[in-house]
């Protein structure tokens, strides 16, 4: 199981939100590169980088942060937040991003995203499924849809998707444990997917619970910044 620490960016700073609420923003570090280096120095290999300004505005905004992290660390970066065009995807890959997360655009323009899956390959595109009560949310979690997570994944499996990040918004930033039941349901329904669980991790036992159901990876954010889990503990789990 891959452990994927998260860096969320607003105004070039490393922040965390609670349940996706931009009004509940906490700044943890003015320098995201410094945070990324601390992950790499500890021995972690992956990074989930999110442009929250981009998610809200509908276009990638924090290019300087992205490029500083990809050029000055060896972390395998997956990026999300506001991606809407092929030009942005090309620029992200040229900058050294390994995978892109497509969320809102995957809801609004499935045909375009299917074309990108065919062009760039299934290993480069992650379907980003953000859910409230198992229904997809878009626009930086500010807009609800009428699409269920099960329908969403079923449709994209036909388009060739393999990697899926599922964030349970109700648990995100709450430090009250992940929605293991939801992830179990998705893996039982779609055993071929590589599911990345996101939201709610608060302790090492949460990671062990997710490992038991065989998720491909787990995104860990606030638990790191609030000192609930130590980086060396995350490295041990990722190396098992």
C-alpha positions, -999 to 999 in steps of 0.1 A, spaced: 0 0 0 14 34 -10 14 62 16 8 95 -2 13 126 20 -7 156 8 1 193 3 -29 216 -4 -21 251 -17 -39 284 -13 -21 316 -22 12 297 -25 10 284 11 5 249 25 -30 248 41 -56 223 52 -94 227 50 -120 210 71 -147 191 51 -136 211 21 -148 244 36 -126 273 24 -138 293 54 -122 267 76 -86 272 64 -55 267 85 -21 277 72 6 252 82 36 264 63 44 294 41 68 273 20 53 241 5 87 231 -10 100 229 25 72 206 35 78 184 4 114 182 12 106 170 47 85 142 33 114 132 9 140 134 37 119 111 58 119 85 30 85 89 15 83 86 -22 49 101 -33 31 134 -30 -5 144 -36 -4 181 -45 -37 200 -47 -42 235 -60 -72 247 -40 -72 281 -58 -73 262 -90 -102 239 -79 -122 270 -70 -114 290 -100 -115 263 -127 -79 267 -139 -45 257 -125 -32 287 -105 -1 279 -84 23 270 -111 54 282 -93 47 259 -63 42 229 -86 73 236 -106 95 242 -75 85 209 -60 88 188 -91 122 203 -100 137 203 -65 126 170 -52 124 134 -65 89 128 -52 64 112 -75 38 139 -77 2 135 -86 -16 168 -90 -52 180 -89 -71 212 -88 -88 231 -117 -74 211 -146 -97 218 -176 -75 219 -207 -51 197 -226 -26 226 -225 -26 224 -187 -21 187 -187 8 190 -212 24 217 -191 20 196 -159 36 166 -174 64 187 -189 70 202 -154 75 167 -140 41 158 -126 36 120 -128 -2 118 -127 -31 142 -130 -63 140 -110 -94 149 -130 -126 156 -111 -150 183 -121 -140 181 -158 -146 143 -156 -182 150 -146 -188 178 -171 -170 165 -201 -166 128 -201 -159 125 -238 -129 149 -235 -115 130 -205 -119 97 -224 -98 112 -252 -71 121 -226 -71 86 -211 -66 72 -246 -39 98 -254 -18 98 -222 -26 62 -209 -43 49 -179 -12 52 -157 -11 90 -162 -48 98 -154 -65 95 -120 -102 98 -118 -109 120 -88 -142 111 -71 -152 135 -43 -183 123 -26 -210 135 -1 -233 106 9 -219 86 -20 -229 114 -45 -202 132 -66 -193 168 -57 -175 192 -81 -160 227 -82 -137 223 -52 -165 205 -34 -187 235 -36 -213 220 -61 -233 188 -57 -242 166 -86 -269 139 -92 -243 112 -100 -236 84 -76 -200 73 -70 -209 38 -83 -224 51 -115 -194 74 -120 -168 46 -116 -188 22 -137 -189 47 -166 -152 54 -164 -142 18 -162 -157 15 -197 -135 43 -208 -104 25 -195 -97 42 -162 -76 23 -136 -66 47 -109 -93 63 -88 -89 86 -58 -121 87 -37 -124 114 -11 -152 112 15 -158 149 21 -177 143 54 -145 128 69 -119 150 53 -99 171 78 -120 157 107 -94 133 121 -122 109 130 -112 80 108 -117 71 72 -149 57 56 -137 22 54 -172 9 46 -173 31 14 -139 20 2 -148 -17 9 -180 -13 -11 -162 2 -41 -135 -25 -41 -160 -53 -38 -180 -37 -67 -150 -30 -88 -121 -53 -79 -99 -43 -109 -95 -6 -98 -65 8 -81 -83 28 -53 -66 56 -34 -85 64 -2 -86 100 10 -101 116 40 -102 111 78 -70 93 86 -61 101 121 -39 73 134 -17 44 123 -46 19 130 -66 37 103 -39 29 78 -39 -7 90 -77 -9 84 -73 4 49 -44 -20 42 -66 -49 51 -92 -41 25 -63 -37 -1 -66 -2 -13 -37 8 -36 -28 39 -17 -38 63 11 -36 100 11 -26 114 45 -28 152 52 -40 168 84 -29 138 105 7 147 96 3 184 102 -14 180 135 12 155 147 -12 125 149 11 103 129 48 105 125 66 105 92 88 75 102 56 55 110 43 63 75 76 52 60 75 18 78 40 11 65 48 21 29 79 -1 29 61 -32 42 
